[in-house]
């Protein structure tokens, strides 16, 4: 494994994000951006005045500049970016899970914030009570799972948990999964983001005190229910995209469900006098 200039070696045993050359990383990012742009164009409904109308009323450069500035100021009002976060956070050196997911957090409220591991199912218990006791009121969170085949996947929940019931919406939520080399299935490569689709509604579909994790009603569900505590299920497409590999599920190799061997949750570190965004209830007007 190569030497990483910032993230160094991954304590999980697989290649770091920055082990490849910058040109290769840029190529991967551009490839995925082109895939997504082509997909959007295919979904566009043509009309008789399409093109003529856009040429007649082209958006001004000032409006485009204002939109870019707004996106920088309020990144989580927009869908997740596919670009990697290259910021180095010193505290990550002591938390391998934080080092692992840091490149995923570009344009999120956790982009440069130190992270802490608040929930470890093997340590704290595979049940909703232990989960919510650890994560409720802590703000945005990153879920990291490892299945029985050693594959890693997870998700980013910008609104966190509160056990107040209902759903928690966010267009900036995303899932991620580990992409492996086609030449060697045993050799992990990098992570692929899967954006929220269909608006922000049901990004976190259930925030109930007697239930675990639910990204969308079906996209990544880990209920932590008695007798099925370690079971995770996934179906992609309706609430989170399938990605460039057009996956039907995060667990496509095992029929859409799998048994986990590890489940962890990271949240941001905040000072005592610092407000934690979305630490209480949020109003979801989009989930019906």
Residue pairs with C-beta under 8 A, 6 or more apart in sequence:
1 9
1 10
1 15
1 16
1 19
2 15
2 19
2 20
3 9
3 19
4 16
4 17
4 18
4 19
5 18
6 18
6 86
6 88
7 16
7 17
7 18
7 88
7 92
7 99
7 102
7 103
8 16
8 93
8 99
9 16
10 16
10 96
10 99
10 100
11 96
11 99
11 100
12 96
12 100
12 152
14 178
14 187
14 188
15 187
15 188
15 189
15 190
16 99
17 25
17 84
17 103
17 190
17 191
18 25
18 86
18 103
25 84
28 190
29 82
29 83
29 84
31 244
32 82
32 192
32 244
33 82
35 244
36 82
70 77
71 77
71 78
75 81
75 107
75 108
75 172
76 107
76 108
76 109
76 158
76 170
76 171
76 172
77 171
77 172
78 107
78 171
78 172
79 171
79 172
79 195
79 196
80 107
80 108
80 156
80 172
80 173
80 174
80 193
80 195
80 196
81 106
81 107
82 193
83 106
83 107
84 103
84 104
84 106
85 102
85 103
85 104
85 105
85 106
85 107
85 111
86 103
87 102
87 111
87 112
89 98
89 102
89 112
89 113
89 114
89 115
91 98
91 114
91 115
91 269
92 98
92 99
92 102
92 114
92 115
93 99
95 115
95 116
95 117
95 266
97 115
97 117
97 144
97 264
97 266
98 114
98 115
98 117
98 266
100 144
100 152
101 115
101 142
101 144
101 154
101 176
101 266
102 115
103 191
104 142
104 156
104 174
104 176
104 191
104 193
105 111
105 142
105 156
107 172
108 140
108 156
108 158
108 172
109 139
109 140
109 158
109 268
109 277
110 140
110 142
110 156
110 268
113 268
113 269
114 268
114 269
115 142
115 266
115 267
115 268
115 269
116 266
116 267
116 268
116 269
117 264
117 265
117 266
118 134
118 135
118 138
118 265
118 266
118 267
119 130
119 131
119 134
119 135
119 263
119 264
119 265
120 263
120 264
121 130
121 131
121 224
121 230
121 260
121 262
121 263
121 264
122 262
122 263
124 130
124 131
124 133
124 134
126 224
126 229
126 230
126 263
127 224
127 226
127 229
128 208
128 209
128 210
128 211
128 212
128 223
128 224
128 225
129 209
131 212
131 213
131 224
131 265
132 161
132 163
132 209
134 265
135 141
135 160
135 161
135 265
135 267
136 160
136 161
136 162
136 163
137 160
137 161
137 162
137 276
137 279
137 280
138 160
138 161
138 267
138 268
138 276
138 279
139 160
139 267
139 268
139 270
139 276
139 277
139 278
139 279
140 156
140 157
140 158
140 159
140 160
140 267
140 268
140 277
140 278
141 156
141 157
141 160
141 161
141 265
141 266
141 267
142 154
142 155
142 156
142 157
142 265
142 266
142 267
143 154
143 155
143 156
143 157
143 213
143 215
143 220
143 222
143 263
143 264
143 265
144 152
144 154
144 262
144 263
144 264
144 265
144 266
145 152
145 153
145 154
145 222
145 232
145 260
145 262
145 263
145 264
146 152
146 260
146 261
146 262
146 263
147 153
147 232
147 251
147 254
147 258
147 259
147 260
147 261
148 258
148 259
148 260
148 261
149 253
149 254
149 258
151 177
151 178
151 180
152 177
152 178
152 188
152 191
153 175
153 176
153 177
153 178
153 220
153 250
154 175
154 176
154 220
155 173
155 174
155 175
155 176
155 213
155 215
155 220
156 172
156 173
156 174
156 175
156 176
157 168
157 170
157 173
157 203
157 204
157 215
158 170
158 172
158 173
158 203
158 278
159 168
159 169
159 170
159 173
159 203
159 204
159 278
159 282
160 168
160 267
160 278
160 279
161 168
161 204
161 207
162 168
162 207
162 279
162 280
162 281
162 282
163 207
163 208
163 209
164 207
164 280
164 281
165 207
165 208
165 209
166 207
166 284
166 287
167 201
167 202
167 203
167 204
167 205
167 206
167 207
167 284
167 287
168 203
168 204
168 207
168 278
168 282
168 284
169 199
169 200
169 201
169 202
169 203
169 204
169 282
169 284
169 285
169 286
169 287
170 196
170 200
170 203
170 204
171 196
171 199
171 200
171 203
172 196
172 200
173 196
173 200
173 203
173 204
173 215
173 240
174 193
174 194
174 195
174 196
174 240
175 193
175 194
175 215
175 219
175 220
175 236
175 240
175 250
176 191
176 192
176 193
176 194
177 191
177 192
177 194
177 243
177 247
177 250
178 188
178 189
178 190
178 191
178 192
179 188
179 189
179 190
179 191
179 192
179 245
180 186
180 187
180 188
180 189
181 187
181 188
181 189
192 243
192 244
192 245
193 243
194 236
194 240
194 241
194 242
194 243
195 240
195 241
196 203
196 239
196 240
197 237
197 238
197 239
197 240
197 241
198 238
198 239
199 286
200 286
201 284
201 286
201 287
201 288
202 216
202 217
202 239
202 284
202 286
202 287
203 215
203 216
203 239
204 214
204 215
205 214
205 215
205 216
205 217
205 239
205 287
206 214
211 223
211 224
211 225
212 222
212 223
212 224
212 225
213 220
213 221
213 222
213 223
213 224
214 220
214 221
214 222
214 223
215 221
215 239
215 240
216 238
216 239
216 240
217 238
217 239
218 233
218 234
218 235
218 238
218 239
219 234
219 235
219 236
219 238
219 239
219 240
219 250
220 232
220 233
220 234
220 240
220 250
221 232
221 233
221 234
222 231
222 232
222 233
222 260
222 263
223 231
230 259
230 260
230 261
230 263
231 257
231 258
231 259
231 260
232 250
232 251
232 257
232 258
232 259
232 260
233 251
233 256
233 257
234 249
234 250
234 251
234 256
234 257
235 248
235 249
235 256
236 242
236 243
236 247
236 248
236 249
236 250
237 248
242 248
248 256
249 255
249 256
251 257
251 258
268 276
270 276
